[in-house]
Amino acid sequence: MRVSEPDDCLNAKWKESRTDPVREELAVKGESPAFDFIRGLFPPTTGDPAFDRNVIEGNAERLETVPEIRTGHPFLDLSVKTGLAFIDATFQGDHPKYGVKGYGENCHDGFPPTIIAATDALSSWGLGARAAQLFRYWLAHFVRADGTVKYRGTSLAELGQLLHTASLLEERIGPNGWWNDGRASLKRIVEGLLALQSEADEHDGLLVGVPEDDERRKIGRYFHNNAWVAKGLQRWADLCERQWVSPASLSDQARSAGNAVQEDTLDAIRRCWPEDPADWWLPPQVEPLERPQFLTDTRAASYTNYRYWPELLSSGILPVAMAERIVNARLTAGGQFCGMTRFADGLDDWPLAEYLYGLWRLGRRDDFLLSLYGHVAYHQAEGHLTAYEQVTFPPGREKTAYCLPCQLVAARAARLLVGGM
């Protein structure tokens, strides 16, 4: 849901730049990102709070996290606590809501990234009972008998991420409170993916599906979708082995299919990506796409930059060289500003956690910190810290309404800084 705003960007050259000016400044100085330095670069973002501030503060005060939230930066700590406090403010009891205003409408309730982000954030900070409660409810109410999700444009990647979320939750808190009730729904998701895999194009073995809700009419063979199908099936097999699920035939089939999809996906990427390692345009799909001049030049390029690439990166199936190409493409073709993700003429960070997980895995700590600090400083509003789905370039203003996955970026990523995961 867009809100109108004047285009009063402080520097028009920012939108024309193919590199991140803040990252470039740090490189010239030979410095790593410092939190206070990043926060002092631009005016703070402004906008209306999504919820009453007293409600959020009350929720935050009741949090009892393990470990304690101590990242070394009080403002980042506050952002983590605020994000966790927003979960119960956003959900209606156990029932999910994506956000407020238009995003509070019922049609958005089944959007999988909401429950994926909430379950990850809660369980990573020791709030496992609430994570289990929400995940169990979601599986019971949003997975159909055929394994599809009650949502208008569910991507294959989201189905794989749900399976990964189940495995992650079991690793963190065990099966109590959700596994017995949720296993049948997860099994239906697996069976649905296996059926699609059996029908995959014999030429390359890739599954065909929706890339994401906004682009649900552009069905194709997308790399991020297939990467997460592979990861999800593999993680499901791991979970079944840990829980001694019998018969083992389904988990064995899932692992075999996941391994095959991973191999087929990497083979397809090798065929479709340019051989020149310096060429930044890495197509997100097998089907031909018009080559953009930069990463916000076309609608397809913007979606590739803000969601398809980050999810391909976070799947973890890419060899290091391929993963590094994605990061370098973002950094050299106009993909970010102050670490935040560029989308069309604004900034859109709700999938940023996927990119941050990828950076962390690659050991790119400075890029991780720049994106996390930039997000906390300028994708959240001053004072109440509401994180809007999209914001303008500085001076930042709400461009699209608040959504929970964006609010939870700090909580999910900052947990890596505390250790013990």
C-alpha positions as CSV (number, residue, x, y, z in Angstrom):
1,M,0.0,0.0,0.0
2,R,1.7,3.1,-1.2
3,V,1.5,6.5,0.4
4,S,2.2,9.6,-1.7
5,E,5.4,11.5,-0.9
6,P,7.4,14.3,-2.6
7,D,10.6,13.3,-4.3
8,D,12.9,15.4,-2.1
9,C,15.9,13.1,-2.1
10,L,18.8,15.0,-0.6
11,N,21.1,14.1,-3.5
12,A,19.8,13.1,-6.9
13,K,23.1,11.4,-7.8
14,W,22.3,8.7,-5.2
15,K,19.6,7.3,-7.5
16,E,21.9,7.4,-10.5
17,S,24.9,5.8,-8.8
18,R,25.8,2.2,-9.6
19,T,27.7,1.8,-6.3
20,D,26.8,2.5,-2.7
21,P,28.2,5.9,-1.8
22,V,28.5,5.1,1.9
23,R,30.3,1.9,1.2
24,E,32.6,3.8,-1.2
25,E,33.4,6.4,1.5
26,L,34.3,3.7,4.0
27,A,36.5,2.0,1.4
28,V,38.4,5.2,0.7
29,K,39.0,5.7,4.4
30,G,39.9,2.1,4.9
31,E,37.4,1.8,7.7
32,S,34.8,-0.8,8.8
33,P,31.2,0.4,9.3
34,A,30.7,2.0,12.8
35,F,27.2,2.1,14.1
36,D,27.3,5.7,15.3
37,F,28.9,6.9,12.1
38,I,26.2,5.3,10.0
39,R,23.4,6.7,12.2
40,G,24.8,10.2,11.8
41,L,25.0,10.4,8.0
42,F,21.4,11.4,7.2
43,P,18.3,12.8,8.8
44,P,16.3,10.0,10.5
45,T,13.3,8.5,8.8
46,T,9.9,9.8,9.7
47,G,6.4,8.3,9.6
48,D,3.4,7.2,11.7
49,P,3.7,4.5,14.3
50,A,2.0,1.2,13.4
51,F,0.9,0.6,17.0
52,D,0.4,2.5,20.2
53,R,3.9,3.1,21.7
54,N,2.8,2.0,25.2
55,V,1.7,-1.4,23.8
56,I,5.1,-2.0,22.2
57,E,7.0,-0.9,25.2
58,G,4.9,-3.1,27.5
59,N,5.5,-6.1,25.2
60,A,9.2,-5.4,25.2
61,E,9.4,-5.1,29.0
62,R,7.9,-8.6,29.3
63,L,10.4,-10.3,27.0
64,E,12.7,-12.8,28.7
65,T,15.2,-13.8,26.0
66,V,17.9,-16.3,26.0
67,P,20.6,-15.1,25.5
68,E,20.2,-11.6,26.8
69,I,20.0,-9.0,24.1
70,R,23.4,-7.4,24.2
71,T,24.9,-6.6,20.8
72,G,27.2,-3.9,22.1
73,H,25.0,-1.1,20.7
74,P,22.0,0.1,22.8
75,F,20.1,1.3,19.8
76,L,20.5,-2.0,18.0
77,D,19.4,-3.8,21.2
78,L,16.3,-1.6,21.3
79,S,15.6,-2.4,17.7
80,V,15.8,-6.1,18.4
81,K,13.5,-5.8,21.4
82,T,11.1,-3.6,19.5
83,G,10.9,-6.1,16.6
84,L,10.1,-9.0,19.0
85,A,7.5,-6.8,20.7
86,F,5.8,-6.1,17.4
87,I,5.0,-9.8,16.8
88,D,2.2,-10.0,19.4
89,A,1.1,-6.5,18.4
90,T,0.8,-7.6,14.8
91,F,-0.7,-11.1,15.2
92,Q,-4.3,-11.3,16.4
93,G,-3.8,-13.9,19.1
94,D,-2.2,-16.7,17.2
95,H,-3.6,-15.6,13.8
96,P,-1.0,-13.9,11.5
97,K,-1.2,-10.5,10.0
98,Y,1.4,-9.2,7.6
99,G,1.1,-5.6,8.7
100,V,-1.2,-2.7,9.0
101,K,-3.4,-0.5,6.7
102,G,-3.8,-2.4,3.5
103,Y,-1.4,-5.0,4.7
104,G,-3.8,-5.8,7.6
105,E,-6.4,-7.0,5.2
106,N,-7.3,-10.7,5.4
107,C,-5.9,-11.5,1.9
108,H,-2.4,-11.1,3.3
109,D,-2.8,-13.4,6.3
110,G,-1.4,-16.5,4.7
111,F,1.8,-14.9,3.3
112,P,4.4,-17.4,4.4
113,P,7.3,-14.9,5.1
114,T,5.3,-13.6,8.0
115,I,5.3,-16.9,9.9
116,I,8.8,-17.8,8.7
117,A,10.3,-14.5,10.0
118,A,8.3,-14.7,13.3
119,T,9.3,-18.3,14.0
120,D,12.9,-17.6,13.2
121,A,13.1,-14.5,15.4
122,L,11.3,-15.9,18.4
123,S,13.1,-19.2,18.5
124,S,16.6,-17.6,17.9
125,W,16.1,-15.5,21.1
126,G,14.9,-18.4,23.3
127,L,11.2,-17.6,22.9
128,G,10.5,-21.1,21.7
129,A,7.1,-21.7,23.3
130,R,5.6,-18.8,21.5
131,A,7.3,-19.7,18.2
132,A,5.9,-23.3,18.5
133,Q,2.4,-21.9,19.3
134,L,2.4,-19.6,16.2
135,F,3.9,-22.2,13.9
136,R,1.5,-24.9,14.9
137,Y,-1.5,-22.6,14.3
138,W,-0.2,-21.5,10.9
139,L,0.3,-25.1,9.7
140,A,-3.2,-26.1,10.9
141,H,-5.0,-23.2,9.3
142,F,-3.0,-22.4,6.1
143,V,-1.9,-25.7,4.5
144,R,-4.5,-27.3,2.3
145,A,-5.0,-31.0,1.8
146,D,-3.0,-31.0,-1.4
147,G,0.0,-29.3,0.3
148,T,-0.6,-25.9,-1.2
149,V,-0.9,-22.8,0.9
150,K,-4.0,-20.7,1.4
151,Y,-2.5,-17.7,-0.3
152,R,-2.9,-16.2,-3.7
153,G,0.7,-16.3,-4.8
154,T,2.8,-18.7,-2.8
155,S,6.3,-19.3,-4.3
156,L,8.1,-22.6,-4.4
157,A,10.9,-21.0,-2.4
158,E,8.4,-20.2,0.4
159,L,7.4,-23.8,0.6
160,G,11.0,-24.9,0.9
161,Q,11.5,-22.2,3.6
162,L,8.6,-23.5,5.6
163,L,10.2,-27.0,5.6
164,H,13.5,-25.4,6.7
165,T,11.7,-23.4,9.4
166,A,10.3,-26.7,10.8
167,S,13.8,-28.2,10.9
168,L,15.3,-25.1,12.4
169,L,12.6,-25.0,15.1
170,E,13.1,-28.6,16.1
171,E,16.9,-28.0,16.3
172,R,16.4,-25.0,18.6
173,I,13.5,-26.2,20.9
174,G,12.7,-29.8,20.0
175,P,9.4,-31.2,18.9
176,N,7.2,-30.4,21.9
177,G,4.2,-28.2,21.3
178,W,4.1,-28.3,17.5
179,W,5.5,-31.4,15.8
180,N,2.7,-33.9,16.5
181,D,0.1,-31.5,15.3
182,G,2.1,-30.0,12.5
183,R,3.8,-33.0,10.9
184,A,0.9,-34.0,8.7
185,S,0.7,-30.5,7.2
186,L,4.4,-30.5,6.5
187,K,4.2,-33.9,5.0
188,R,1.6,-32.6,2.6
189,I,3.9,-29.8,1.5
190,V,6.6,-32.4,0.9
191,E,4.3,-34.6,-1.1
192,G,3.2,-31.7,-3.2
193,L,6.8,-30.7,-4.0
194,L,7.7,-34.3,-4.9
195,A,4.8,-34.4,-7.3
196,L,6.0,-31.2,-9.0
197,Q,9.5,-32.6,-9.1
198,S,8.4,-35.7,-10.8
199,E,6.7,-33.6,-13.5
200,A,9.7,-31.3,-14.0
201,D,11.0,-30.5,-17.4
202,E,13.0,-33.5,-18.5
203,H,15.5,-31.2,-20.2
204,D,16.8,-29.6,-17.0
205,G,14.7,-31.0,-14.1
206,L,13.7,-27.6,-12.7
207,L,10.3,-27.0,-11.1
208,V,8.0,-24.4,-12.6
209,G,6.3,-22.0,-10.3
210,V,5.4,-18.5,-9.1
211,P,8.4,-16.4,-8.2
212,E,6.6,-14.3,-5.6
213,D,3.1,-12.9,-5.0
214,D,3.4,-9.6,-6.9
215,E,4.7,-11.5,-9.9
216,R,2.4,-14.5,-9.6
217,R,1.4,-14.3,-13.3
218,K,5.1,-14.7,-14.4
219,I,5.4,-18.5,-13.9
220,G,8.7,-19.9,-14.8
221,R,11.8,-21.9,-13.8
222,Y,13.4,-19.6,-11.2
223,F,16.7,-20.4,-9.5
224,H,15.7,-19.1,-6.1
225,N,12.6,-21.3,-6.1
226,N,14.5,-24.4,-7.0
227,A,17.3,-23.7,-4.6
228,W,14.9,-23.5,-1.7
229,V,12.9,-26.6,-2.9
230,A,16.2,-28.5,-2.8
231,K,17.2,-27.0,0.6
232,G,13.7,-27.6,2.1
233,L,13.5,-31.2,1.0
234,Q,16.9,-31.9,2.4
235,R,16.1,-30.3,5.7
236,W,12.8,-32.2,5.9
237,A,14.8,-35.4,5.5
238,D,17.2,-34.4,8.3
239,L,14.2,-33.6,10.5
240,C,12.5,-36.9,9.9
241,E,15.8,-38.8,10.7
242,R,16.1,-36.9,14.0
243,Q,12.5,-37.7,14.9
244,W,12.7,-41.3,13.8
245,V,9.8,-40.9,11.4
246,S,8.7,-44.2,9.9
247,P,8.4,-45.4,7.3
248,A,11.6,-43.8,6.1
249,S,10.7,-44.0,2.4
250,L,9.2,-40.5,2.2
251,S,12.2,-38.9,3.8
252,D,14.6,-40.9,1.6
253,Q,12.6,-39.8,-1.4
254,A,12.7,-36.2,-0.2
255,R,16.5,-36.3,0.2
256,S,17.1,-37.9,-3.2
257,A,14.8,-35.4,-4.9
258,G,16.4,-32.4,-3.0
259,N,19.8,-33.5,-4.1
260,A,18.7,-33.9,-7.7
261,V,17.0,-30.5,-7.7
262,Q,20.2,-28.9,-6.2
263,E,22.4,-30.4,-8.9
264,D,20.0,-29.5,-11.7
265,T,19.7,-25.9,-10.4
266,L,23.5,-25.4,-10.3
267,D,23.8,-26.9,-13.8
268,A,21.1,-24.5,-15.1
269,I,22.8,-21.5,-13.5
270,R,26.1,-22.4,-15.1
271,R,24.4,-22.6,-18.5
272,C,22.4,-19.3,-18.0
273,W,24.8,-17.0,-16.2
274,P,27.5,-15.3,-18.3
275,E,30.9,-16.9,-18.4
276,D,32.7,-13.6,-17.8
277,P,32.9,-13.3,-14.0
278,A,32.9,-9.5,-14.2
279,D,29.5,-9.5,-16.0
280,W,27.0,-8.5,-13.3
281,W,23.7,-9.5,-14.9
282,L,22.9,-12.9,-13.5
283,P,19.5,-13.9,-14.8
284,P,17.1,-15.2,-12.1
285,Q,15.4,-17.8,-14.4
286,V,16.0,-20.1,-17.3
287,E,13.5,-18.3,-19.6
288,P,15.1,-15.4,-21.5
289,L,14.8,-11.9,-20.0
290,E,15.7,-8.5,-21.4
291,R,19.0,-7.4,-20.0
292,P,18.6,-4.3,-17.8
293,Q,21.1,-1.4,-17.8
294,F,21.2,-1.5,-14.0
295,L,19.4,-3.2,-11.1
296,T,16.4,-0.8,-10.9
297,D,16.1,-0.3,-14.7
298,T,13.2,-2.8,-15.1
299,R,10.6,-4.3,-12.9
300,A,12.2,-7.8,-13.4
301,A,15.6,-6.4,-12.4
302,S,14.2,-4.8,-9.2
303,Y,12.6,-8.0,-8.1
304,T,15.8,-9.9,-8.9
305,N,17.8,-7.6,-6.7
306,Y,15.4,-7.3,-3.8
307,R,14.2,-10.8,-3.5
308,Y,15.3,-13.5,-6.0
309,W,19.0,-13.0,-5.5
310,P,18.8,-12.7,-1.7
311,E,16.7,-15.9,-1.5
312,L,19.1,-17.8,-3.9
313,L,22.0,-16.6,-1.7
314,S,20.3,-17.6,1.6
315,S,19.5,-21.1,0.4
316,G,23.1,-22.0,0.9
317,I,23.3,-24.3,-2.1
318,L,25.6,-22.0,-4.1
319,P,29.4,-22.6,-4.3
320,V,31.3,-19.7,-2.9
321,A,32.2,-18.3,-6.3
322,M,28.6,-18.2,-7.4
323,A,27.5,-16.6,-4.1
324,E,30.2,-14.0,-4.3
325,R,29.0,-13.1,-7.9
326,I,25.6,-12.2,-6.5
327,V,27.0,-9.9,-3.8
328,N,29.3,-8.2,-6.2
329,A,26.6,-7.7,-8.8
330,R,24.4,-6.0,-6.2
331,L,27.4,-3.8,-5.2
332,T,28.4,-2.7,-8.7
333,A,25.1,-2.4,-10.6
334,G,23.0,-0.1,-8.4
335,G,21.6,-2.6,-5.9
336,Q,22.0,-0.9,-2.6
337,F,22.2,2.5,-0.8
338,C,23.8,2.7,2.7
339,G,23.5,-1.1,2.7
340,M,19.7,-1.0,2.2
341,T,18.2,-2.7,-0.8
342,R,17.2,-0.6,-3.8
343,F,13.8,-1.3,-5.4
344,A,12.5,0.9,-8.3
345,D,12.9,4.5,-7.0
346,G,13.0,3.6,-3.3
347,L,14.4,1.3,-0.7
348,D,12.8,-2.0,0.2
349,D,14.3,-4.1,3.0
350,W,11.7,-6.6,4.0
351,P,13.6,-9.6,2.5
352,L,17.0,-8.2,3.8
353,A,17.4,-11.0,6.4
354,E,18.0,-13.4,3.5
355,Y,20.8,-11.3,2.1
356,L,22.3,-10.8,5.6
357,Y,22.3,-14.6,6.2
358,G,24.1,-15.0,2.9
359,L,26.7,-12.4,3.8
360,W,27.3,-13.9,7.2
361,R,27.9,-17.4,5.6
362,L,30.4,-15.8,3.2
363,G,32.3,-14.1,6.0
364,R,31.7,-10.7,4.6
365,R,31.3,-9.0,8.0
366,D,31.8,-5.4,6.9
367,D,29.0,-5.7,4.2
368,F,26.8,-7.5,6.8
369,L,27.3,-4.7,9.3
370,L,26.7,-1.9,6.7
371,S,23.4,-3.5,5.6
372,L,22.3,-4.2,9.2
373,Y,23.3,-0.7,10.5
374,G,21.8,1.1,7.5
375,H,18.5,-0.8,7.9
376,V,18.3,0.0,11.6
377,A,19.2,3.6,11.1
378,Y,17.1,4.5,8.1
379,H,14.4,1.8,7.4
380,Q,12.9,2.3,10.8
381,A,11.1,5.6,11.8
382,E,12.6,7.8,14.5
383,G,11.2,7.3,18.0
384,H,8.8,4.4,17.6
385,L,11.1,2.4,15.3
386,T,8.3,1.2,13.0
387,A,9.9,-0.5,10.0
388,Y,7.9,0.2,6.8
389,E,8.0,-2.2,3.9
390,Q,9.5,0.6,1.7
391,V,11.0,4.0,2.5
392,T,12.3,6.8,0.3
393,F,15.9,7.8,0.0
394,P,16.9,10.3,2.8
395,P,15.2,12.2,4.1
396,G,13.4,8.9,4.6
397,R,9.6,8.7,4.7
398,E,7.1,5.8,4.6
399,K,6.6,4.7,1.1
400,T,4.6,1.5,1.7
401,A,3.0,0.5,5.0
402,Y,4.6,-1.3,8.0
403,C,5.1,-5.1,7.6
404,L,6.3,-7.6,10.2
405,P,9.1,-9.3,8.1
406,C,10.8,-5.9,7.7
407,Q,10.4,-5.2,11.4
408,L,12.1,-8.5,12.3
409,V,15.2,-8.0,10.1
410,A,17.2,-6.6,13.1
411,A,16.1,-9.3,15.5
412,R,17.0,-12.1,13.1
413,A,20.3,-10.7,11.9
414,A,21.6,-9.3,15.2
415,R,21.3,-12.7,16.8
416,L,24.3,-13.7,14.8
417,L,26.4,-10.9,16.5
418,V,25.7,-12.4,20.0
419,G,26.9,-15.9,19.1
420,G,25.8,-19.3,20.3
421,M,23.8,-20.2,17.3
